[in-house]
């Protein structure tokens, strides 16, 4: 798990960051996370503070609540990303902006259900989309500095996914003076180890049908599959492009490009593979 931290002498450029909660920083100033697609850091804003801020990022499996400690994500799995801002001195209030990008600087996976607070019950955060990239951002000052976001990891074959985040610690005086900003990033590698173990040693045939096939929308139904199952999709070269445990016979495959695929379903020690055409 690779992390880098950048201390900025002044702000993300959230001019009126804490004075315009509902519109949020993205709509005002764009990406200020320190990512490769950030515009600038707008050093004329939010400077001169002495809070000595810190920002910690943790990723947990959404189902098991287990903390990810190996620095890897499993393609298609659901996670909760928690950002905890703190300060060594003073009692600031906090704002945040974050996104997750793959190596081509486009969005990696999808965000959903932003919350605040250690219990995840707060409503001081929201989702904003700009140039096809989703951002978690504050919509009010945070007193405890905790922001949470549900993240579905991208499809297999994506490679590294980097979390970019920038936090501003403010003195809540209504001015951008006396504040501090910290930007950090954390890179998660794609976990490819689950592919072989998932489809190996499953001798019995699982009979099911996929419809519509071809699909124009990328949405398909697995007829004959009920309950929990493992779905693995590979291209015709055998490269895995999608993997997920499902609890419904409905699949949402709109992230996959047009082409022919092999769709394998594993359930109750049975395995079946069908060709799938996405047009």
Buried (B, 14 or more C-beta within 10 A) or exposed (E): EEEEEEEBEBBBBBBBBBEBBEEBBBEBBBBBBBBEBBEEBBBEBBBEBEBBBBBBBBBBBBEEEEEBEEBBBBBBBBBBBBBBBBBEEBEBBBBBBBBBBBEEEEBBBBBEEBBBBEEBEBEBBBBBEEEEBBBBBBBBBBBBBBBBBBBBBBBBBBEBBBBBBBBBBBBEEEEBBBBBBBBBBBBBBBBBEBBEEBBEEBEEEBEBEBEEBBBEEBEBBBEBBEEEBBBBBBBEEEEBBBBBBBEEBEBEBEBBEEEEBBBBBBBEEBBBBBEBBBE
